[in-house]
């Protein structure tokens, strides 16, 4: 159902606003109402708060009644020997998963007792050694043979982000360094040629663990349920998940963290649901989705991911990334403080909805929608994103912003709150070749009903294009938005290299019925959007 915001009320003396004129034909002033400014669909999913009250993880799991699996049992073997449809209840404590679990159709892997599934092994045999400047300790014979690099690292000289074996000291993630001479407290070095691991802190009296098993759980059948588990310390290869969802899977109320690459992956996982999980501090990415029809990623906390140094600005790192998928949604998630893009729809996503997410403090774009079509980006709160300073980061519209739409078609960007990001809303037209839908072009982009705050620096909203991808007239429409600015005379808008103030921007044909103001906007429960003095 369509719901209109009833009015805008401008409050406070001296406030200047540029926008639709009230009935008397004068500029908006104190107490004036601008009726019918913003419209939008009712939110189907509540936007999660970012105040510590958003609840996810094993505490939400229901009681488990099924075959028990103890901490010393071979979980993979027990699951493999049981028939389809069996429920398994993992006991409290640490379960070392040596072999990946492949549940059959309809099986349930669950705990209501605080079970932790770990892919790590204990490292117990240490000998003292030294570097040029620090004491160190070494253990041998624990690494796999050297393997080829996959993925792209933030540090493209050392190129060590792809190495899967993480090391933990009393559960604390240690930082990998590129050579033995760089070993210092809080770090480790893995020498695959010599099959030796060097530690910069004394292991005496401490639990030293190294991730070893690549994957905790992956499909052996459809319609599996995974709930109530903590899943950590798996040596996942880049672009692979500690938990891999299959067709019809329901994965909810888990804690998935400190795995080397991706926390949870939906792969050929039609109609799968990933919800109410805490997915955090994974080495590359929180959640990935590939080749999935009508997948749902909802009400998860996805935070602090890319701990192992993958490329922040432009590779598959950060919060959530979906690709080559159709239908379904990413909705109601808290996506915060990831070293990368918050929410990235990339390469041939079709007819997907990205709604009611709180996306805050991510190092690159809050939302990036790239080479997709028929997308809806609605009712999200996107703030404080894009301030990363790593390789390839920047502040221009080419570098993105709160919301970035890149070389896509038939995309609605509506009713979002976009505040204090490196840029507001960036529309990019690039030469991106052809794909399954023909030539990749920027067409049919409608940006409406958004509240965009831009203050200071070079922050802007607008369009950029490269020489081989000119934006034709009518391909992009911005209208009925509310812009909250630091100055009405500041250049806060850009079109293909030309900068504009608010009034100048309207002369380009964009945002002709939008409001530009200096105040602070507050939406009351009755639908009155009140503009307070800045």
Residue pairs with C-beta under 8 A, 6 or more apart in sequence:
1 41
1 42
2 39
2 40
2 41
3 39
3 40
3 41
3 42
3 527
4 36
4 38
4 39
4 527
5 37
5 38
5 39
5 40
5 523
5 527
5 528
5 529
6 35
6 526
6 527
6 528
7 33
7 34
7 35
7 37
7 527
7 528
7 529
8 28
8 32
8 33
8 34
8 37
8 482
8 515
8 528
8 529
8 530
8 531
9 31
9 32
9 33
9 528
9 529
9 530
9 531
10 17
10 28
10 29
10 30
10 31
10 32
10 517
10 519
10 531
11 30
11 31
11 519
11 530
11 531
11 532
11 533
12 30
12 519
12 531
12 532
12 533
13 30
13 533
14 533
15 29
15 30
15 517
15 518
15 519
15 531
15 533
16 27
16 488
16 517
16 518
17 27
17 28
17 515
17 516
17 517
17 518
17 519
17 531
18 27
18 488
18 502
18 503
18 506
18 515
18 516
18 517
19 28
19 34
19 37
19 513
19 514
19 515
19 516
19 517
20 34
20 37
20 513
20 515
21 27
21 28
22 28
22 32
22 33
22 34
28 34
28 515
34 515
37 480
37 482
37 515
37 529
38 415
38 449
38 451
38 480
38 481
38 482
38 529
39 415
39 448
39 449
39 480
40 378
40 379
40 414
40 415
40 449
41 378
41 379
41 415
43 355
43 356
43 379
44 331
44 355
44 356
45 298
45 299
45 331
45 332
45 355
45 356
46 332
46 356
47 332
47 356
47 357
47 358
47 379
47 380
47 381
48 54
48 299
48 301
48 332
48 333
48 334
48 357
48 358
49 334
49 358
50 334
50 336
50 358
50 360
54 301
54 334
55 276
56 253
56 276
56 277
56 278
56 299
56 300
56 301
57 253
57 254
57 255
57 276
57 277
57 278
57 301
58 111
58 114
58 228
58 229
58 230
58 253
58 254
58 255
59 253
60 252
60 253
60 276
61 110
61 111
61 112
61 227
61 228
61 252
61 253
61 254
62 112
62 227
62 228
63 112
64 87
64 89
64 108
64 110
64 111
64 112
64 113
64 228
65 87
65 89
66 86
66 87
66 88
66 89
66 108
66 110
67 78
67 82
67 86
67 87
67 88
67 89
68 88
68 89
68 91
69 75
69 78
69 88
69 89
69 90
69 91
69 95
70 91
71 91
71 93
71 94
71 95
71 96
73 95
74 98
74 99
75 88
75 90
75 95
75 97
75 101
75 117
76 97
76 98
76 99
76 100
76 101
76 102
77 99
78 88
79 86
79 88
79 101
79 102
79 103
79 104
79 107
79 109
80 102
80 220
82 88
82 104
82 107
83 104
84 104
84 105
84 106
84 107
84 221
85 104
85 105
85 106
85 107
86 104
86 107
86 108
87 107
87 108
87 110
88 107
88 108
88 109
88 110
89 110
89 111
89 112
89 113
90 109
90 110
90 111
90 113
90 115
90 117
90 229
91 111
91 113
91 115
92 111
92 113
92 114
92 115
93 114
93 115
93 116
94 116
94 118
95 115
95 116
95 117
95 118
96 118
96 120
96 121
97 117
97 118
97 119
97 213
97 216
97 234
98 213
99 213
100 213
100 214
100 215
100 216
100 217
100 218
101 109
101 216
101 217
101 218
102 217
102 218
102 219
102 220
103 109
103 217
103 219
103 220
103 221
103 224
103 226
104 220
104 221
104 224
105 221
105 222
105 223
105 224
106 221
106 222
106 223
106 224
107 221
107 224
107 225
108 224
108 225
108 226
108 227
109 217
109 224
109 225
109 226
109 227
109 229
110 225
110 226
110 227
110 228
110 229
111 227
111 228
111 229
112 228
114 230
115 228
115 229
115 230
116 229
116 230
116 232
117 216
117 217
117 229
117 230
117 231
117 232
118 209
118 232
118 233
118 234
119 211
119 212
119 213
119 214
119 215
119 216
119 232
119 233
119 234
119 235
119 242
119 259
120 166
120 168
120 209
120 210
120 211
120 212
120 213
120 232
120 233
121 142
121 209
121 210
121 212
122 207
122 208
122 209
123 139
123 142
123 167
123 197
123 203
123 208
123 209
123 210
124 139
124 208
125 139
126 137
126 138
126 139
126 199
126 203
126 208
127 137
127 138
127 139
128 135
128 136
128 137
129 136
129 137
129 138
129 198
130 136
131 180
131 181
131 182
131 183
131 184
131 198
132 181
133 184
134 183
134 184
134 185
134 200
135 202
136 180
136 183
136 198
136 199
136 200
137 198
137 199
137 201
137 202
137 203
138 196
138 197
138 198
138 199
139 196
139 197
139 199
140 194
140 195
140 196
140 197
141 195
142 195
142 197
142 210
143 165
143 190
143 191
143 192
143 195
143 196
143 197
144 165
144 192
145 192
146 192
146 193
147 192
149 159
149 162
150 162
150 237
150 238
150 239
151 161
151 162
151 238
151 239
151 284
151 310
151 315
151 316
152 161
152 310
152 311
152 315
153 159
153 160
153 161
153 162
153 309
153 310
153 311
154 161
154 309
154 310
154 311
154 312
154 390
154 391
155 161
155 309
156 311
156 391
158 178
160 176
160 177
160 178
160 309
161 238
161 283
161 284
161 308
161 309
161 310
162 237
162 238
163 176
163 190
163 192
164 211
164 214
164 235
164 236
164 237
164 260
164 261
165 190
165 197
165 210
165 211
165 212
165 235
165 260
166 173
166 174
166 176
166 210
166 211
166 233
166 235
166 258
166 260
166 283
166 308
167 174
167 176
167 188
167 190
167 197
167 199
167 208
167 209
167 210
167 211
168 174
168 207
168 208
168 209
168 210
168 211
168 233
168 258
169 199
169 201
169 203
169 206
169 207
169 208
170 206
170 207
171 207
171 209
173 258
173 281
173 307
174 186
174 187
174 188
174 199
174 200
174 201
175 186
175 187
175 188
176 187
176 188
176 189
176 190
176 308
176 309
177 183
177 184
177 187
177 188
177 189
178 189
179 189
180 189
180 191
180 198
182 189
183 189
183 198
183 199
183 200
184 200
185 200
185 201
186 200
186 201
187 200
188 197
188 198
188 199
188 200
189 197
189 198
190 196
190 197
190 198
191 197
191 198
197 210
199 208
209 233
211 233
211 234
211 235
211 259
211 260
212 235
213 234
213 235
214 234
214 235
214 236
214 237
214 240
215 234
215 236
215 240
215 241
215 242
215 243
215 244
216 231
216 234
216 242
216 243
217 226
217 231
217 242
217 243
217 244
218 241
218 243
218 244
218 246
219 244
219 245
219 246
219 247
219 249
221 246
222 246
222 247
222 248
222 249
223 247
223 248
223 249
223 250
224 246
224 248
224 249
224 250
225 249
225 250
225 251
225 252
226 243
226 249
226 250
226 251
226 252
226 254
227 250
227 251
227 252
227 253
227 254
228 253
228 254
229 254
229 255
230 254
230 255
230 256
230 257
231 242
231 243
231 254
231 255
231 256
231 257
231 259
231 263
232 242
232 255
232 256
232 257
232 258
232 259
233 258
233 259
234 242
234 259
234 260
235 259
235 260
236 242
236 259
236 260
236 261
236 262
236 283
237 260
237 261
238 261
238 284
238 310
238 316
239 261
239 262
239 284
239 288
239 316
240 261
240 262
240 265
241 259
241 261
241 262
241 263
241 264
241 265
241 267
241 288
242 256
242 259
242 261
242 262
242 263
242 264
242 282
243 251
243 254
243 256
243 263
243 264
243 265
244 264
244 265
244 267
245 251
245 264
245 265
245 266
245 267
245 269
245 272
245 274
246 267
246 268
246 269
246 272
247 268
247 269
247 270
247 271
247 272
248 269
248 270
248 271
248 272
249 269
249 272
249 273
250 272
250 273
250 275
251 264
251 272
251 273
251 274
251 275
251 277
252 273
252 274
252 275
252 276
252 277
253 276
253 277
254 277
254 278
255 277
255 278
255 280
256 263
256 264
256 277
256 278
256 279
256 280
256 282
257 263
257 278
257 279
257 280
257 281
257 282
258 281
258 282
258 307
259 282
259 283
260 282
260 283
260 284
260 308
261 282
261 283
261 284
261 285
262 282
262 284
262 285
262 286
262 287
262 288
263 279
263 280
263 282
263 285
263 286
263 287
263 302
263 305
264 274
264 277
264 279
264 286
264 287
264 288
265 287
265 288
265 289
265 290
266 272
266 274
266 287
266 288
266 289
266 290
266 292
266 295
266 297
266 325
267 289
267 290
267 291
267 292
268 290
268 291
268 292
269 289
269 292
269 295
270 292
270 293
270 294
270 295
271 293
271 294
271 295
272 292
272 295
272 296
273 295
273 296
273 298
274 287
274 295
274 296
274 297
274 298
274 300
275 296
275 297
275 298
275 299
275 300
276 298
276 299
276 300
277 300
277 301
278 300
278 301
278 303
279 286
279 287
279 300
279 301
279 302
279 303
279 305
280 286
280 301
280 302
280 303
280 304
280 305
281 303
281 304
281 305
281 307
282 305
282 306
282 307
283 305
283 306
283 307
283 308
283 310
284 305
284 306
284 308
284 310
284 316
284 317
285 305
285 306
285 310
285 316
285 317
285 318
285 319
285 320
285 321
285 340
286 300
286 302
286 303
286 305
286 318
286 319
286 320
286 335
286 338
287 297
287 300
287 302
287 319
287 320
287 321
288 316
288 320
288 321
288 322
289 295
289 297
289 320
289 321
289 322
289 323
289 325
290 322
290 323
290 324
290 325
291 324
291 325
292 322
292 325
292 326
292 328
293 325
293 326
293 327
293 328
294 326
294 327
294 328
295 322
295 325
295 327
295 328
296 328
296 329
296 331
297 320
297 322
297 328
297 329
297 330
297 331
297 333
298 329
298 330
298 331
298 332
298 333
299 331
299 332
299 333
300 333
300 334
301 333
301 334
301 336
302 319
302 320
302 333
302 334
302 335
302 336
302 338
303 319
303 334
303 335
303 336
303 337
303 338
304 336
304 337
304 338
305 317
305 318
305 319
305 338
305 339
305 340
306 312
306 317
306 318
306 338
306 339
306 340
307 339
310 316
310 317
310 340
311 317
311 390
311 391
311 392
312 318
312 339
312 340
312 363
312 364
312 388
312 390
312 391
312 392
312 393
313 340
313 364
313 388
313 390
313 391
313 392
313 393
313 399
314 364
314 392
315 340
316 344
317 338
317 339
317 340
317 341
318 338
318 339
318 340
318 341
318 342
318 344
318 362
318 363
318 364
319 335
319 338
319 340
319 341
319 342
319 343
319 344
319 359
319 362
320 330
320 333
320 335
320 342
320 343
320 344
321 341
321 344
321 345
321 346
322 330
322 344
322 345
322 346
322 349
322 352
323 345
323 346
323 347
323 348
323 349
324 347
324 348
324 349
325 349
325 350
325 352
326 349
326 350
326 351
326 352
327 350
327 351
327 352
328 352
328 353
329 352
329 353
329 354
329 355
330 343
330 352
330 353
330 354
330 355
330 357
331 353
331 354
331 355
331 356
331 357
332 355
332 356
332 357
333 343
333 357
333 358
334 357
334 358
334 360
335 342
335 343
335 357
335 358
335 359
335 360
335 362
336 342
336 358
336 359
336 360
336 361
336 362
337 360
337 361
337 362
338 362
338 363
339 362
339 363
339 388
340 362
340 363
340 364
341 362
341 364
341 365
341 366
341 367
341 368
342 359
342 360
342 362
342 364
342 365
342 366
342 367
342 382
342 385
343 354
343 357
343 359
343 366
343 367
343 368
344 365
344 367
344 368
344 370
345 352
345 354
345 367
345 368
345 369
345 370
345 372
345 375
346 368
346 370
346 371
346 372
347 370
347 371
347 372
347 435
348 371
348 372
348 435
348 436
348 437
349 369
349 372
349 373
349 375
350 372
350 373
350 374
351 373
351 374
351 375
352 372
352 374
352 375
352 376
353 375
353 376
353 378
354 367
354 369
354 375
354 376
354 377
354 378
354 380
355 376
355 377
355 378
355 379
355 380
356 378
356 379
356 380
357 380
357 381
358 380
358 381
359 366
359 367
359 380
359 381
359 382
359 383
359 385
360 366
360 381
360 382
360 383
360 384
360 385
361 383
361 384
361 385
362 385
362 386
363 385
363 386
363 387
363 388
363 390
363 393
364 385
364 386
364 388
364 393
364 400
365 385
365 386
365 400
365 401
365 402
365 403
365 404
366 380
366 382
366 383
366 385
366 386
366 401
366 402
366 403
366 418
366 421
367 377
367 380
367 382
367 402
367 403
367 404
368 400
368 404
368 406
369 375
369 377
369 403
369 404
369 405
369 406
369 408
369 411
370 404
370 406
370 407
370 408
371 406
371 407
371 408
371 432
371 435
371 440
372 408
372 411
373 408
373 409
373 410
373 411
373 437
374 409
374 410
374 411
375 408
375 410
375 411
375 412
376 411
376 412
376 414
377 403
377 405
377 411
377 412
377 413
377 414
377 416
378 412
378 413
378 414
378 415
378 416
379 415
379 416
380 403
380 416
380 417
381 416
381 417
381 419
382 402
382 403
382 416
382 417
382 418
382 419
382 421
383 402
383 417
383 418
383 419
383 420
383 421
384 419
384 420
384 421
385 401
385 402
385 421
385 422
386 399
386 400
386 401
386 402
386 421
386 422
386 423
387 422
393 399
395 422
395 423
395 457
395 458
395 459
396 423
396 458
396 464
397 423
397 426
397 428
397 460
397 462
397 463
397 464
397 494
398 426
398 428
398 464
399 422
399 423
400 422
400 423
400 426
401 418
401 421
401 422
401 423
401 424
401 425
401 426
401 459
401 460
401 461
402 418
402 419
402 421
402 422
402 423
402 424
402 425
402 452
403 413
403 416
403 418
403 424
403 425
403 426
404 425
404 426
404 428
405 411
405 413
405 425
405 426
405 427
405 428
405 442
405 445
406 428
406 430
406 442
407 428
407 429
407 430
407 432
407 440
407 441
407 442
407 469
408 442
408 445
409 441
409 442
409 443
409 444
409 445
410 443
410 444
411 444
411 445
411 446
412 446
412 448
413 425
413 445
413 446
413 447
413 448
413 450
414 446
414 447
414 448
414 449
414 450
415 448
415 449
415 450
416 450
416 451
417 450
417 451
418 424
418 425
418 450
418 451
418 452
418 453
419 451
419 452
419 453
419 484
420 453
420 454
420 455
421 459
422 459
423 454
423 459
423 460
423 461
424 452
424 453
424 454
424 459
424 460
424 461
424 483
424 492
425 447
425 450
425 452
425 461
425 462
425 478
426 461
426 462
426 464
427 442
427 445
427 447
427 462
427 463
427 464
427 471
427 476
428 442
428 463
428 464
428 465
429 441
429 442
429 463
429 464
429 465
429 466
429 469
429 470
429 471
429 475
430 465
430 466
430 469
431 466
431 467
431 468
431 469
432 440
432 469
433 439
433 440
434 440
441 469
442 465
442 469
442 471
442 475
442 476
443 472
443 475
444 475
445 475
445 476
445 477
446 477
447 476
447 477
447 478
447 479
447 481
448 477
448 478
448 479
448 480
448 481
449 480
449 481
450 481
450 482
451 481
451 482
451 484
451 521
452 461
452 481
452 482
452 483
452 484
453 483
453 484
453 485
454 460
454 461
454 483
454 484
454 485
454 486
454 492
455 484
455 485
455 486
456 486
459 492
460 491
460 492
460 493
460 494
460 499
461 478
461 483
461 492
461 493
461 494
462 493
462 494
462 495
462 500
462 505
463 471
463 476
463 494
463 495
463 496
464 494
464 496
464 497
465 471
465 496
471 496
476 510
477 510
478 510
478 511
478 514
479 510
479 511
479 512
479 513
479 514
480 513
480 514
481 511
481 514
481 515
482 514
482 515
482 517
482 521
482 529
483 492
483 502
483 511
483 514
483 515
483 516
483 517
484 517
484 518
484 519
484 520
484 521
484 534
485 492
485 502
485 516
485 517
485 518
486 518
486 534
487 518
488 501
488 502
488 503
488 516
488 518
489 501
490 501
491 499
491 500
491 501
492 500
492 501
492 502
492 505
493 499
493 500
493 501
493 502
493 504
493 505
493 510
493 511
494 500
495 505
495 508
495 510
500 507
500 508
502 516
505 511
506 512
506 514
517 531
518 533
518 534
519 531
519 532
519 533
519 534
520 531
520 532
520 533
520 534
521 529
521 530
521 531
521 532
522 529
522 530
522 532
523 529
523 530
524 530
